Amino acid sequence: MAVDGDYDERREDISPNKDNMSGRATAWEVLPRVEHDVAYSSEKAQNLEMLSIQVEDVASDYLALSMENEEELSAETVEKAFEFYILSGLLNSEVKELDDFVGSLQVDIMDVGQQLSENVQSEDLSSKIEEKLQGFEKSLKKTQDIVADIRMRSVKFESDLAFAGFGTCTGADIEMDISAHSSVNTDWKEQKDEQRHFLQMLEKSLARELDLEKKLSESTHNEDELKLKLHYAEQTIYNLEESVEMILQRTFEAENAAEILLGISRELSGKVQIVQLSLKGSIFEEGKLRSKLEESAKKSHAEELQEGDLKANLQKAEDENKLTNFEALSLRDKVRKLEEQLKESNTQLQIAKGSAESSCERRNNLNAEISDMENTIKCLKEDVLRLESRAESAEEKCAQVTKINHELDEQLKLLRSSESENANVLERKLKESDTRLEHAKASVEAIEEQQSMLYSALSDMGNLIDDLKGKVSKAESRAESAESKCNLLTETNLELNEESRFLRNRLECMEASLNQAEDARLAAAKDIGRRMREGWIACESHGEERLWEVSLPLQDCGHDSGVVDIRWTRLCSGLGRLSTLTYKHAHDEGALVVTSTLACTTEFSQPTPPVGHGACGYAIVAKPHECGNDDGDMRGEQQTSIATAMLMRLATVATVPYKHDNGVWKLSHANTSLAVTVAVSVETEAHEDADGGNRT
């Protein structure tokens, strides 16, 4: 009913629009009024649409009651029918008036557009005005669409009710229905009378309400301002309360987050300190390992010094050649295995290094997260300060709003004391305030639900933080295990390297000893073969004396003197005992006799070399003299080996092939020679019984 009063009031203001347009009013004066009327028409259309929805609800209730009580007509059905009749009549009348009003507005808009197009010269103003007029036309089209929809609904209601037996909802039809029902059911006459009385009372109450609305329309202008002020104040209070609640929630969340982040930062700082301590321990262990490496290097140097002592024991290793070969093979296998273990340990070291690098990256990430957390904590503190400042400003605004509310309450009290008719309006406002309180309670409950959701989210975040802490502890334990594995692997690698070095050195020593043993074996075999040959020759020449004419090379070709170093230590052990040694020059009949059983050094005067020969490069010549048997030619070759051995021991000359030249065995070619006659008497103890079994 308040809507109808507003509409009547505005209709009175807007009714002379055409007169103004045709008379004194200009387009510039009418344009804001048209804008206001268009807004009013759109608002009116929306209100009528809400009224049509209410009419539809009443019609549906009436149809349901009529379907339930087909045989009997109850008071509720009559009441619903009367309510539908009144509401539908109001709706139809308002729709007609709104349709007429929209048509007049369209005519006004056309007139305003023509006048402005004729009077306005600037293009910018004309374009803006055209845009406004187009917007007005669009809003009017929307209102017309809404009006058409309402009419379609009203037609549908009437058709449904006619089908249900209500007809076109006129008062005569209702009275005819009531009389028909009274003739059928005489028992319900009293109820029908009561219903008629009730309807009359309703008509009277409606008339009174219309009178009250007319009276209240005079005071609506003053009340509108108060309503606007109250509405604005309530909205500000509500917004401030919401903002205060949001600020308090954010402050609480910020405090909780700050405490949580502080705890996390403390835990992370403790973990970082633990990691730093572990790094210091690892550095200390590296120093220990380096000292151990230096000690092992010193030990290896001492072992190298002991290699000289090991070389002295190589002769003992000759008897253990076979065992050493087997040990060498086994050691090679061990070396291969150790090399494989080294490769595996290197791979494990690489894996451990990778894990250590990943742990370092995780530590860096944790440090970055800590820095981010600190930055967020600072930002949260700044936000808390801002929120506190906002809360203070909100409190000030709340105080101002409370003052305004007190003033409004005083004004309301004055209005209540002055006007008793406004009591109903205030009661309605109280009801609206109660509904708003209910809505506020519902919003508070929703806020509490949001708080519970936030608390659950915080608990979930706490669980996530605990999980992250567990993961961090696991990662630290893995890093510690990786570091311990790295230390163990480094220690095992050092031990394996030391063992491999020791085994390699031992292998080298064994190989050198094997080579030396093989060389010594070959030399011993050669000595044994030579001694066997010499012994065999000595046995064949048992008891005989041989005279040899030997030419020795002189180490000094001067005319004064020469020194001959006679070495025959092993010759004496192989041939027996030398009794006499006579040096005789080939061109001189004089002789120098020396008797010795071992090596001797003889000094003698060097005569002038023969005419026609060079000054150096003497040859060694050996020939047999006064052989006791006729087979001197056969034994000459055998005796040549004796002469060769003697010359090798006497003159330090390398062994070269001999050739026979007129009974003289020549060792090498030269320009001149000095002949020396050596008389050798070989005496051996003939033990036929013993020597017969020992000749090989």
C-alpha positions as CSV (number, residue, x, y, z in Angstrom):
1,M,0.0,0.0,0.0
2,A,3.0,2.3,0.6
3,V,3.9,1.7,-3.1
4,D,0.5,2.9,-4.2
5,G,0.8,6.1,-2.1
6,D,4.1,6.9,-3.6
7,Y,2.7,6.2,-7.0
8,D,-0.3,8.6,-6.5
9,E,2.0,11.3,-5.2
10,R,4.4,11.1,-8.1
11,R,1.5,10.8,-10.5
12,E,0.2,14.1,-9.2
13,D,3.6,15.7,-9.8
14,I,4.0,14.2,-13.3
15,S,0.5,14.7,-14.6
16,P,1.1,18.2,-16.1
17,N,4.1,17.0,-18.2
18,K,2.4,17.5,-21.5
19,D,1.2,20.9,-20.5
20,N,4.7,21.9,-19.6
21,M,6.1,20.5,-22.8
22,S,3.6,22.4,-24.9
23,G,3.8,25.6,-22.7
24,R,6.5,27.4,-20.9
25,A,8.8,24.4,-20.0
26,T,11.8,23.9,-22.2
27,A,13.6,20.6,-23.1
28,W,16.4,21.3,-20.6
29,E,13.9,21.5,-17.8
30,V,11.9,18.4,-18.8
31,L,15.0,16.2,-19.4
32,P,15.8,15.5,-15.7
33,R,12.1,15.0,-14.9
34,V,11.9,12.4,-17.7
35,E,14.9,10.7,-16.3
36,H,13.3,10.6,-12.9
37,D,10.0,9.3,-14.3
38,V,11.9,6.5,-16.2
39,A,13.6,5.4,-13.1
40,Y,10.3,5.5,-11.2
41,S,8.5,3.4,-13.9
42,S,11.2,0.7,-13.9
43,E,11.0,0.5,-10.1
44,K,7.2,0.4,-10.3
45,A,7.4,-2.4,-12.8
46,Q,9.6,-4.4,-10.5
47,N,7.2,-3.9,-7.6
48,L,4.3,-5.0,-9.7
49,E,6.2,-8.1,-10.7
50,M,6.7,-8.9,-7.0
51,L,2.9,-8.3,-6.5
52,S,2.1,-10.7,-9.4
53,I,4.2,-13.4,-7.7
54,Q,2.2,-12.9,-4.5
55,V,-1.1,-13.1,-6.5
56,E,0.2,-16.3,-8.1
57,D,1.0,-17.8,-4.6
58,V,-2.6,-16.9,-3.4
59,A,-4.1,-18.4,-6.5
60,S,-2.1,-21.6,-6.1
61,D,-3.2,-21.8,-2.4
62,Y,-6.8,-21.3,-3.4
63,L,-6.6,-24.0,-6.1
64,A,-5.1,-26.4,-3.6
65,L,-7.8,-25.7,-1.0
66,S,-10.6,-26.1,-3.6
67,M,-9.1,-29.4,-4.8
68,E,-9.0,-30.7,-1.2
69,N,-12.6,-29.5,-0.3
70,E,-14.5,-30.1,-3.5
71,E,-17.8,-31.0,-1.8
72,E,-17.7,-28.4,1.0
73,L,-16.8,-24.7,0.9
74,S,-14.7,-23.8,3.8
75,A,-13.9,-20.4,5.3
76,E,-10.3,-20.6,4.2
77,T,-11.3,-21.0,0.5
78,V,-13.6,-18.0,0.7
79,E,-10.9,-15.9,2.4
80,K,-8.4,-17.0,-0.3
81,A,-10.9,-16.2,-3.0
82,F,-11.6,-12.8,-1.6
83,E,-7.9,-12.0,-1.2
84,F,-7.2,-13.1,-4.8
85,Y,-10.1,-11.0,-6.0
86,I,-8.8,-7.8,-4.3
87,L,-5.1,-8.4,-5.3
88,S,-5.9,-9.2,-8.9
89,G,-8.1,-6.1,-9.2
90,L,-5.3,-3.9,-7.7
91,L,-2.7,-5.5,-10.0
92,N,-4.8,-5.0,-13.2
93,S,-5.5,-1.3,-12.3
94,E,-1.9,-0.6,-11.5
95,V,-0.7,-2.3,-14.7
96,K,-3.1,-0.2,-16.8
97,E,-1.9,3.0,-15.2
98,L,1.7,2.0,-15.6
99,D,1.1,1.2,-19.3
100,D,-0.5,4.6,-19.9
101,F,2.3,6.3,-18.0
102,V,5.0,4.5,-20.1
103,G,3.2,5.6,-23.3
104,S,3.1,9.3,-22.1
105,L,6.8,9.0,-21.3
106,Q,7.6,7.7,-24.7
107,V,5.8,10.7,-26.3
108,D,7.7,13.1,-23.9
109,I,11.0,11.5,-24.9
110,M,10.3,12.0,-28.6
111,D,9.4,15.6,-28.0
112,V,12.5,16.2,-26.0
113,G,14.7,14.6,-28.7
114,Q,13.2,16.8,-31.4
115,Q,13.6,20.0,-29.4
116,L,17.2,19.3,-28.4
117,S,18.1,18.3,-32.0
118,E,16.8,21.7,-33.1
119,N,18.4,23.8,-30.4
120,V,21.7,22.1,-29.6
121,Q,24.6,23.1,-31.9
122,S,27.6,21.2,-30.4
123,E,28.0,17.6,-31.6
124,D,29.3,16.4,-28.2
125,L,26.2,17.5,-26.3
126,S,23.9,16.1,-29.0
127,S,25.7,12.8,-28.9
128,K,25.5,12.6,-25.1
129,I,21.8,13.5,-25.1
130,E,21.1,10.9,-27.8
131,E,22.8,8.3,-25.7
132,K,20.7,9.3,-22.7
133,L,17.5,9.2,-24.7
134,Q,18.4,5.8,-26.1
135,G,19.0,4.5,-22.6
136,F,15.6,5.9,-21.5
137,E,14.0,4.1,-24.5
138,K,15.7,0.8,-23.6
139,S,14.5,1.0,-19.9
140,L,11.0,1.8,-21.1
141,K,11.1,-1.3,-23.4
142,K,12.1,-3.4,-20.4
143,T,9.2,-2.0,-18.4
144,Q,6.8,-2.7,-21.3
145,D,8.1,-6.3,-21.4
146,I,7.6,-6.7,-17.7
147,V,4.0,-5.3,-18.0
148,A,3.3,-7.7,-20.9
149,D,4.6,-10.6,-18.8
150,I,2.4,-9.5,-15.8
151,R,-0.7,-9.4,-18.1
152,M,0.1,-12.9,-19.4
153,R,0.3,-14.1,-15.8
154,S,-3.0,-12.5,-14.8
155,V,-4.7,-14.0,-17.9
156,K,-3.3,-17.4,-16.9
157,F,-4.5,-17.0,-13.3
158,E,-8.0,-16.1,-14.5
159,S,-8.1,-19.1,-16.9
160,D,-6.9,-21.5,-14.1
161,L,-9.5,-20.2,-11.7
162,A,-12.3,-20.4,-14.3
163,F,-11.3,-24.0,-14.9
164,A,-11.4,-24.6,-11.2
165,G,-14.9,-23.1,-10.9
166,F,-14.1,-19.6,-9.7
167,G,-14.9,-17.9,-13.0
168,T,-13.8,-14.4,-13.7
169,C,-13.5,-13.6,-10.0
170,T,-16.4,-11.1,-9.7
171,G,-18.3,-10.3,-6.6
172,A,-21.7,-11.5,-8.0
173,D,-20.2,-14.8,-8.9
174,I,-18.9,-15.2,-5.4
175,E,-22.3,-14.4,-3.9
176,M,-24.0,-16.9,-6.3
177,D,-21.6,-19.6,-5.3
178,I,-22.2,-18.9,-1.7
179,S,-26.0,-19.0,-2.1
180,A,-25.7,-22.3,-4.1
181,H,-23.7,-23.8,-1.3
182,S,-26.1,-22.5,1.3
183,S,-29.0,-24.2,-0.5
184,V,-27.2,-27.4,-0.6
185,N,-25.8,-27.4,2.9
186,T,-28.1,-25.6,5.4
187,D,-25.8,-26.5,8.2
188,W,-23.2,-24.0,6.9
189,K,-25.5,-21.0,6.8
190,E,-24.2,-19.7,10.1
191,Q,-20.7,-20.1,8.9
192,K,-21.5,-18.2,5.7
193,D,-23.1,-15.4,7.6
194,E,-20.0,-15.2,9.7
195,Q,-17.9,-15.2,6.5
196,R,-20.0,-12.4,5.1
197,H,-19.6,-10.4,8.3
198,F,-15.9,-11.1,8.1
199,L,-15.8,-9.9,4.5
200,Q,-17.6,-6.7,5.5
201,M,-15.2,-6.1,8.3
202,L,-12.4,-6.6,5.8
203,E,-13.9,-4.1,3.4
204,K,-14.2,-1.6,6.3
205,S,-10.6,-2.3,7.4
206,L,-9.5,-1.8,3.8
207,A,-11.3,1.5,3.6
208,R,-9.7,2.6,6.9
209,E,-6.3,1.5,5.6
210,L,-6.9,3.6,2.4
211,D,-7.7,6.6,4.6
212,L,-4.6,6.0,6.7
213,E,-2.5,5.8,3.6
214,K,-3.8,9.1,2.4
215,K,-3.0,10.7,5.7
216,L,0.4,9.1,5.8
217,S,1.2,10.3,2.2
218,E,1.5,13.8,3.6
219,S,4.2,12.8,6.1
220,T,6.1,10.6,3.8
221,H,8.4,13.3,2.6
222,N,9.7,13.9,6.1
223,E,9.9,10.3,6.9
224,D,11.8,9.5,3.7
225,E,14.7,11.6,4.8
226,L,14.7,9.9,8.2
227,K,14.4,6.5,6.6
228,L,17.3,7.3,4.3
229,K,19.4,8.5,7.3
230,L,18.5,5.4,9.3
231,H,19.2,3.2,6.4
232,Y,22.5,4.8,5.8
233,A,23.4,4.7,9.5
234,E,22.4,1.0,9.7
235,Q,24.3,0.2,6.6
236,T,27.4,2.0,8.0
237,I,27.0,0.2,11.3
238,Y,26.6,-3.1,9.6
239,N,29.6,-2.5,7.3
240,L,31.6,-1.3,10.3
241,E,30.7,-4.4,12.3
242,E,31.6,-6.6,9.4
243,S,34.9,-4.7,8.9
244,V,35.6,-4.9,12.6
245,E,34.9,-8.6,12.6
246,M,37.0,-9.2,9.5
247,I,39.8,-7.1,11.0
248,L,39.6,-9.1,14.3
249,Q,39.6,-12.3,12.4
250,R,42.6,-11.2,10.3
251,T,44.5,-10.0,13.3
252,F,43.8,-13.3,15.1
253,E,44.9,-15.2,12.0
254,A,47.9,-13.0,11.6
255,E,48.9,-13.5,15.2
256,N,48.5,-17.3,14.9
257,A,50.4,-17.3,11.6
258,A,53.1,-15.1,13.2
259,E,53.4,-17.4,16.2
260,I,53.5,-20.5,13.9
261,L,56.1,-18.9,11.6
262,L,58.2,-17.8,14.6
263,G,58.1,-21.4,15.9
264,I,59.0,-22.7,12.4
265,S,61.8,-20.2,12.0
266,R,63.2,-21.1,15.4
267,E,63.1,-24.8,14.6
268,L,64.7,-24.1,11.2
269,S,67.4,-21.9,12.8
270,G,68.1,-24.7,15.3
271,K,68.3,-27.2,12.5
272,V,70.7,-24.9,10.6
273,Q,72.9,-24.6,13.6
274,I,72.9,-28.4,13.9
275,V,73.8,-28.7,10.2
276,Q,76.6,-26.2,10.7
277,L,77.9,-28.2,13.7
278,S,77.8,-31.3,11.5
279,L,79.7,-29.5,8.8
280,K,82.3,-28.4,11.3
281,G,82.6,-32.1,12.5
282,S,82.9,-33.2,8.9
283,I,85.7,-30.6,8.3
284,F,87.5,-31.9,11.5
285,E,87.2,-35.4,10.2
286,E,88.6,-34.3,6.9
287,G,91.6,-32.9,8.8
288,K,92.0,-36.2,10.6
289,L,91.8,-38.1,7.3
290,R,94.4,-35.8,5.8
291,S,96.7,-36.4,8.8
292,K,96.2,-40.1,8.3
293,L,97.0,-39.7,4.6
294,E,100.3,-37.9,5.6
295,E,101.1,-40.7,8.0
296,S,100.4,-43.3,5.4
297,A,102.6,-41.4,3.0
298,K,105.4,-41.4,5.6
299,K,104.8,-45.1,6.1
300,S,105.0,-45.7,2.3
301,H,108.3,-43.8,2.3
302,A,109.6,-46.0,5.1
303,E,108.4,-49.0,3.1
304,E,110.3,-47.7,0.1
305,L,113.4,-47.4,2.4
306,Q,112.8,-51.0,3.4
307,E,112.9,-52.1,-0.2
308,G,116.7,-52.1,0.0
309,D,116.5,-54.6,2.7
310,L,114.1,-56.7,0.6
311,K,116.5,-56.7,-2.3
312,A,119.0,-58.5,0.0
313,N,116.5,-61.3,0.5
314,L,116.0,-61.9,-3.2
315,Q,118.3,-64.9,-3.2
316,K,116.0,-66.6,-0.8
317,A,113.1,-65.9,-3.2
318,E,114.7,-68.0,-5.9
319,D,113.6,-71.2,-4.2
320,E,110.1,-69.8,-3.9
321,N,109.5,-68.9,-7.5
322,K,106.7,-71.3,-8.1
323,L,105.0,-70.2,-4.9
324,T,105.4,-66.5,-5.8
325,N,104.0,-67.1,-9.3
326,F,100.9,-68.7,-7.7
327,E,100.8,-65.8,-5.2
328,A,101.2,-63.3,-8.0
329,L,98.3,-64.8,-9.9
330,S,96.2,-64.7,-6.7
331,L,97.4,-61.2,-6.0
332,R,96.4,-60.1,-9.6
333,D,93.0,-61.5,-9.0
334,K,92.8,-59.6,-5.7
335,V,94.0,-56.5,-7.5
336,R,91.3,-56.9,-10.1
337,K,88.7,-57.4,-7.4
338,L,90.0,-54.4,-5.5
339,E,89.9,-52.3,-8.7
340,E,86.3,-53.4,-9.1
341,Q,85.6,-52.6,-5.5
342,L,87.2,-49.2,-6.1
343,K,85.0,-48.6,-9.1
344,E,81.9,-49.5,-7.1
345,S,83.1,-47.3,-4.2
346,N,83.7,-44.5,-6.7
347,T,80.1,-44.9,-8.0
348,Q,78.9,-45.0,-4.4
349,L,80.9,-41.9,-3.7
350,Q,79.3,-40.2,-6.7
351,I,75.9,-41.2,-5.5
352,A,76.7,-40.0,-2.0
353,K,78.1,-36.7,-3.4
354,G,74.8,-36.3,-5.4
355,S,72.8,-37.0,-2.2
356,A,75.0,-34.5,-0.4
357,E,74.5,-31.9,-3.1
358,S,70.8,-32.5,-2.9
359,S,70.9,-32.1,0.8
360,C,72.8,-28.9,0.3
361,E,70.2,-27.7,-2.1
362,R,67.5,-28.6,0.4
363,R,69.4,-26.6,3.0
364,N,69.6,-23.7,0.6
365,N,65.8,-24.1,-0.1
366,L,65.1,-24.2,3.7
367,N,67.2,-21.0,4.2
368,A,65.3,-19.3,1.3
369,E,62.0,-20.4,2.9
370,I,63.2,-19.1,6.3
371,S,64.0,-15.7,4.7
372,D,60.6,-15.8,2.9
373,M,58.9,-16.6,6.3
374,E,60.7,-13.7,7.9
375,N,59.6,-11.3,5.1
376,T,56.0,-12.6,5.5
377,I,56.2,-12.1,9.2
378,K,57.3,-8.5,8.7
379,C,54.5,-8.0,6.2
380,L,52.0,-9.5,8.6
381,K,53.3,-7.2,11.4
382,E,52.8,-4.2,9.0
383,D,49.3,-5.5,8.2
384,V,48.5,-5.8,11.9
385,L,49.6,-2.2,12.5
386,R,47.4,-1.1,9.5
387,L,44.5,-3.2,10.8
388,E,44.9,-1.6,14.3
389,S,44.9,1.8,12.7
390,R,41.8,0.8,10.7
391,A,40.2,-0.6,13.9
392,E,40.8,2.7,15.7
393,S,39.3,4.6,12.8
394,A,36.3,2.1,12.8
395,E,35.9,2.6,16.5
396,E,35.7,6.4,16.0
397,K,33.2,5.9,13.2
398,C,31.2,3.6,15.5
399,A,31.2,6.3,18.2
400,Q,30.0,8.8,15.6
401,V,27.3,6.3,14.4
402,T,26.2,5.7,18.0
403,K,25.8,9.4,18.5
404,I,23.8,9.6,15.3
405,N,21.7,6.7,16.5
406,H,21.0,8.5,19.8
407,E,19.9,11.6,17.9
408,L,17.7,9.5,15.7
409,D,16.2,7.7,18.7
410,E,15.4,11.1,20.2
411,Q,13.8,12.2,17.0
412,L,11.8,9.0,16.9
413,K,10.7,9.5,20.5
414,L,9.6,13.0,19.6
415,L,7.7,11.7,16.5
416,R,6.1,9.0,18.6
417,S,5.0,11.6,21.2
418,S,3.7,14.0,18.5
419,E,2.1,11.5,16.2
420,S,0.3,8.5,17.5
421,E,-0.6,7.4,14.0
422,N,3.1,6.7,13.2
423,A,3.0,3.9,15.8
424,N,2.0,1.4,13.2
425,V,4.8,2.5,10.9
426,L,7.3,2.2,13.8
427,E,5.9,-1.2,14.6
428,R,6.5,-2.2,11.0
429,K,10.0,-0.8,11.3
430,L,10.5,-2.8,14.5
431,K,9.4,-5.9,12.6
432,E,11.8,-5.1,9.8
433,S,14.5,-4.6,12.4
434,D,13.6,-7.9,13.9
435,T,13.9,-9.5,10.5
436,R,17.2,-7.8,10.1
437,L,18.3,-9.0,13.5
438,E,17.4,-12.5,12.3
439,H,19.4,-12.0,9.2
440,A,22.2,-10.7,11.3
441,K,22.0,-13.7,13.5
442,A,22.1,-15.9,10.4
443,S,25.1,-14.0,9.1
444,V,26.7,-14.4,12.5
445,E,26.1,-18.1,12.3
446,A,27.6,-18.1,8.8
447,I,30.6,-16.2,10.2
448,E,30.9,-18.7,13.0
449,E,30.8,-21.5,10.4
450,Q,33.5,-19.6,8.4
451,Q,35.5,-19.3,11.6
452,S,35.1,-23.1,12.2
453,M,36.2,-23.6,8.6
454,L,39.2,-21.4,9.2
455,Y,40.1,-23.2,12.4
456,S,39.9,-26.5,10.5
457,A,42.0,-25.0,7.8
458,L,44.5,-23.9,10.5
459,S,44.5,-27.4,11.9
460,D,45.1,-28.8,8.5
461,M,47.9,-26.3,8.0
462,G,49.4,-27.4,11.4
463,N,49.2,-31.0,10.2
464,L,50.9,-30.1,7.0
465,I,53.6,-28.3,9.0
466,D,54.1,-31.4,11.2
467,D,54.3,-33.5,8.0
468,L,56.9,-31.1,6.6
469,K,58.8,-31.2,9.8
470,G,58.8,-35.0,9.7
471,K,60.0,-34.8,6.1
472,V,62.7,-32.4,7.0
473,S,63.9,-34.6,9.9
474,K,63.9,-37.6,7.5
475,A,65.9,-35.6,5.0
476,E,68.3,-34.6,7.7
477,S,68.7,-38.2,8.8
478,R,69.2,-39.2,5.2
479,A,71.8,-36.5,4.8
480,E,73.5,-37.7,8.0
481,S,73.5,-41.3,6.9
482,A,74.8,-40.2,3.5
483,E,77.6,-38.2,5.2
484,S,78.4,-41.3,7.4
485,K,78.4,-43.4,4.3
486,C,80.6,-40.9,2.5
487,N,83.1,-41.0,5.4
488,L,83.0,-44.8,5.5
489,L,83.5,-44.9,1.7
490,T,86.4,-42.5,1.9
491,E,88.0,-44.6,4.6
492,T,87.4,-47.8,2.7
493,N,88.8,-46.1,-0.5
494,L,91.9,-45.0,1.4
495,E,92.4,-48.5,2.8
496,L,91.8,-50.0,-0.6
497,N,94.2,-47.5,-2.2
498,E,96.8,-48.3,0.4
499,E,96.3,-52.1,-0.1
500,S,96.4,-51.7,-3.9
501,R,99.6,-49.6,-3.6
502,F,101.2,-52.1,-1.3
503,L,100.2,-55.0,-3.5
504,R,101.4,-53.2,-6.6
505,N,104.7,-52.5,-5.0
506,R,104.9,-56.1,-3.9
507,L,104.1,-57.2,-7.4
508,E,106.8,-55.0,-8.8
509,C,109.3,-56.3,-6.3
510,M,108.2,-59.9,-7.0
511,E,108.5,-59.3,-10.8
512,A,112.0,-57.7,-10.3
513,S,113.0,-60.6,-8.1
514,L,111.6,-63.1,-10.7
515,N,113.6,-61.3,-13.4
516,Q,116.7,-61.4,-11.3
517,A,116.1,-65.0,-10.4
518,E,115.7,-65.9,-14.0
519,D,118.9,-63.9,-14.9
520,A,120.8,-65.7,-12.1
521,R,119.4,-69.0,-13.2
522,L,120.5,-68.5,-16.8
523,A,124.0,-67.3,-15.6
524,A,124.2,-70.3,-13.3
525,A,123.2,-72.6,-16.1
526,K,125.8,-71.1,-18.4
527,D,128.5,-71.4,-15.6
528,I,127.5,-75.0,-15.0
529,G,127.6,-75.8,-18.7
530,R,131.0,-74.1,-19.1
531,R,132.4,-75.8,-16.0
532,M,131.1,-79.1,-17.3
533,R,132.8,-78.6,-20.6
534,E,136.0,-77.4,-18.9
535,G,135.9,-80.3,-16.5
536,W,135.3,-82.7,-19.3
537,I,138.2,-81.3,-21.3
538,A,140.4,-81.3,-18.2
539,C,139.5,-85.0,-17.6
540,E,140.5,-85.9,-21.1
541,S,143.8,-84.0,-20.8
542,H,144.5,-85.6,-17.4
543,G,148.2,-85.9,-16.6
544,E,149.4,-84.0,-19.8
545,E,151.3,-80.8,-20.2
546,R,150.7,-78.4,-22.9
547,L,152.7,-75.5,-24.1
548,W,150.9,-72.6,-25.6
549,E,152.3,-69.6,-27.4
550,V,150.0,-66.7,-26.6
551,S,150.1,-63.1,-27.8
552,L,148.5,-60.8,-25.3
553,P,147.3,-57.2,-26.2
554,L,149.0,-54.5,-24.1
555,Q,146.9,-51.8,-22.6
556,D,149.7,-49.3,-23.1
557,C,151.6,-49.0,-26.4
558,G,154.4,-46.9,-25.0
559,H,158.1,-47.9,-25.2
560,D,158.9,-47.9,-21.5
561,S,156.7,-50.5,-19.8
562,G,153.3,-52.2,-19.7
563,V,151.1,-53.7,-17.1
564,V,149.1,-56.9,-17.7
565,D,146.3,-57.8,-15.3
566,I,145.9,-61.5,-15.2
567,R,142.6,-62.7,-13.9
568,W,142.1,-66.4,-13.6
569,T,140.2,-67.1,-10.4
570,R,137.5,-69.3,-11.9
571,L,139.9,-70.8,-14.4
572,C,142.0,-72.2,-11.5
573,S,138.8,-73.7,-9.9
574,G,137.8,-75.4,-13.2
575,L,141.2,-76.7,-14.5
576,G,143.1,-77.5,-11.4
577,R,146.2,-75.9,-10.1
578,L,148.6,-73.8,-12.3
579,S,152.1,-74.5,-11.4
580,T,154.3,-72.4,-13.7
581,L,153.7,-69.4,-16.0
582,T,156.5,-68.4,-18.4
583,Y,156.3,-65.2,-20.4
584,K,158.5,-65.2,-23.5
585,H,158.9,-62.6,-26.1
586,A,158.7,-63.9,-29.7
587,H,161.6,-61.9,-31.0
588,D,163.8,-62.3,-27.9
589,E,165.3,-65.4,-26.4
590,G,165.2,-64.1,-22.9
591,A,162.4,-65.2,-20.6
592,L,160.8,-64.2,-17.3
593,V,159.5,-67.0,-15.1
594,V,156.8,-66.4,-12.6
595,T,155.4,-69.2,-10.4
596,S,151.9,-68.6,-8.9
597,T,148.7,-70.5,-8.0
598,L,146.3,-67.6,-8.2
599,A,146.0,-64.3,-10.0
600,C,149.1,-62.2,-10.3
601,T,150.2,-58.9,-11.8
602,T,153.5,-58.8,-13.6
603,E,155.5,-55.7,-14.6
604,F,158.1,-56.0,-17.4
605,S,160.0,-53.9,-19.8
606,Q,158.4,-53.4,-23.2
607,P,160.8,-54.0,-26.1
608,T,160.7,-52.1,-29.4
609,P,157.9,-53.5,-31.6
610,P,159.0,-55.3,-34.7
611,V,159.7,-53.5,-37.9
612,G,156.8,-53.1,-40.3
613,H,154.0,-53.3,-37.7
614,G,151.8,-50.6,-36.3
615,A,152.1,-49.1,-32.8
616,C,148.8,-50.3,-31.3
617,G,146.1,-52.9,-31.7
618,Y,147.8,-56.1,-30.8
619,A,146.3,-59.4,-31.7
620,I,145.9,-62.5,-29.5
621,V,147.5,-65.6,-31.1
622,A,147.4,-69.1,-29.6
623,K,149.1,-72.2,-31.0
624,P,149.8,-75.6,-29.5
625,H,153.4,-76.5,-28.9
626,E,154.9,-80.0,-28.4
627,C,151.8,-81.9,-28.0
628,G,152.2,-85.3,-26.5
629,N,149.9,-87.2,-28.9
630,D,149.5,-87.4,-32.7
631,D,145.9,-86.2,-32.6
632,G,146.9,-82.6,-32.0
633,D,144.6,-81.3,-34.7
634,M,141.6,-83.0,-33.1
635,R,142.4,-81.7,-29.7
636,G,143.4,-78.3,-30.9
637,E,139.8,-77.3,-31.3
638,Q,139.0,-78.5,-27.8
639,Q,142.1,-76.8,-26.4
640,T,141.1,-73.6,-28.1
641,S,138.3,-73.3,-25.6
642,I,140.8,-73.5,-22.8
643,A,142.9,-70.8,-24.5
644,T,139.8,-68.7,-25.0
645,A,138.9,-69.0,-21.4
646,M,142.4,-68.1,-20.3
647,L,142.5,-65.1,-22.6
648,M,139.1,-63.9,-21.3
649,R,140.4,-64.1,-17.8
650,L,143.9,-62.8,-18.6
651,A,143.3,-59.9,-21.0
652,T,139.6,-58.9,-20.6
653,V,138.8,-59.5,-24.2
654,A,135.3,-60.3,-25.6
655,T,134.8,-63.8,-27.0
656,V,135.0,-63.8,-30.9
657,P,135.3,-66.7,-33.3
658,Y,138.8,-68.2,-34.1
659,K,140.3,-69.2,-37.3
660,H,143.2,-71.6,-38.1
661,D,146.1,-70.2,-40.1
662,N,149.2,-72.5,-40.6
663,G,149.0,-74.0,-37.1
664,V,148.2,-70.6,-35.4
665,W,144.7,-69.8,-33.9
666,K,144.0,-66.1,-34.4
667,L,141.4,-64.3,-32.3
668,S,141.3,-61.0,-34.3
669,H,143.2,-59.1,-36.9
670,A,145.7,-56.4,-35.9
671,N,148.9,-54.8,-37.0
672,T,151.5,-56.2,-34.7
673,S,151.7,-58.7,-31.8
674,L,153.9,-59.6,-28.9
675,A,154.3,-63.3,-28.5
676,V,154.5,-64.8,-25.0
677,T,155.1,-68.4,-24.4
678,V,153.2,-69.8,-21.5
679,A,154.2,-73.2,-20.1
680,V,151.2,-74.6,-18.2
681,S,151.5,-77.8,-16.3
682,V,148.1,-79.0,-15.2
683,E,148.2,-81.3,-12.3
684,T,145.1,-83.0,-11.0
685,E,144.6,-85.7,-8.5
686,A,143.5,-88.7,-10.3
687,H,140.9,-90.6,-8.4
688,E,139.6,-93.0,-11.0
689,D,137.1,-94.6,-8.7
690,A,135.6,-91.2,-7.7
691,D,135.9,-89.5,-11.0
692,G,134.5,-92.3,-13.0
693,G,131.1,-91.8,-11.4
694,N,131.2,-88.0,-11.5
695,R,132.0,-87.5,-15.2
696,T,128.9,-86.2,-17.0
